[in-house]
């Protein structure tokens, strides 16, 4: 099985940086892979850890990948984080669900989304959007 984890993360970040509705909320320079600089400012987006699950032997496909995308905003309410989460989801909806990698074509399937208030910082909101990719 060829591990597409890094290629998928790079394609996800590139797609988000190239999505005008998303970069209207979060500057492209504030959309990261897993590494977020210490001097980052809000709002920003980062990818989370990825997992890969192999399919049983005999299946035509190599496996399935899971990724969570995280968005962060500071505001008195969760509205800004909700808008970021919705824009992330829109960036990978419909025809945009297909990512063309150098060695494969994969499809992102939305699984769940949510908003959390950061307990350490009362005005910091965290949205997350989960995808399965095959």
Residue pairs with C-beta under 8 A, 6 or more apart in sequence:
1 54
1 62
1 63
2 62
2 103
2 104
3 52
4 52
4 62
4 65
4 101
4 103
4 104
4 106
5 50
5 52
5 65
7 101
7 102
7 103
7 104
8 50
8 65
8 67
8 99
8 101
8 106
8 133
9 33
9 34
9 47
9 50
9 67
10 33
11 99
11 100
11 101
12 47
12 67
12 69
12 92
12 99
12 108
13 31
13 32
13 33
13 47
15 91
15 92
15 96
15 99
16 22
16 23
16 31
16 45
16 69
16 88
16 91
17 23
17 28
17 31
18 28
19 87
19 90
19 91
21 87
21 90
21 91
22 31
22 45
22 84
22 87
22 88
22 90
22 91
23 31
24 87
25 43
25 80
25 83
25 84
25 87
26 43
26 44
26 45
26 71
26 84
26 87
30 40
30 41
30 43
30 44
30 45
31 44
31 45
31 46
32 40
32 44
32 45
32 46
32 47
33 46
33 47
34 46
34 47
34 48
34 49
35 46
36 44
36 46
42 72
42 73
42 74
42 124
43 71
43 72
43 73
43 74
43 80
43 84
44 71
44 72
45 69
45 70
45 71
45 72
45 84
45 88
46 69
46 70
46 72
47 67
47 68
47 69
47 70
48 67
48 68
48 69
48 70
48 128
49 68
50 65
50 66
50 67
51 65
51 66
52 63
52 64
52 65
52 66
53 63
53 64
53 65
53 66
54 62
54 63
55 61
55 62
55 63
55 64
61 134
62 104
63 134
64 132
64 133
64 134
65 106
65 132
65 133
65 134
66 111
66 130
66 131
66 132
66 133
67 130
67 131
67 133
68 128
68 129
68 130
68 131
69 88
69 128
69 129
69 131
70 126
70 127
70 128
71 81
71 84
71 85
71 88
71 126
71 127
71 128
71 129
72 81
72 124
72 125
72 126
72 127
73 80
73 81
73 84
73 124
73 125
73 127
74 80
74 121
74 123
74 124
74 125
75 81
75 123
75 125
76 123
78 115
78 117
78 125
80 125
81 115
81 125
81 126
81 127
82 115
82 127
84 127
85 113
85 114
85 115
85 127
85 128
85 129
88 127
88 129
89 110
89 113
89 129
90 96
92 108
92 110
92 131
93 110
97 107
97 108
97 109
98 105
98 106
98 107
98 108
99 105
99 106
99 107
99 108
99 133
106 133
106 134
107 133
107 134
108 131
108 132
108 133
109 131
109 132
109 133
109 134
110 129
110 130
110 131
111 130
111 131
111 132
112 128
112 129
112 130
113 127
113 128
113 129
113 130
114 127
114 128
115 125
115 126
115 127
116 125
116 126
116 127
116 128
117 124
117 125
117 126
118 124
118 125
118 126
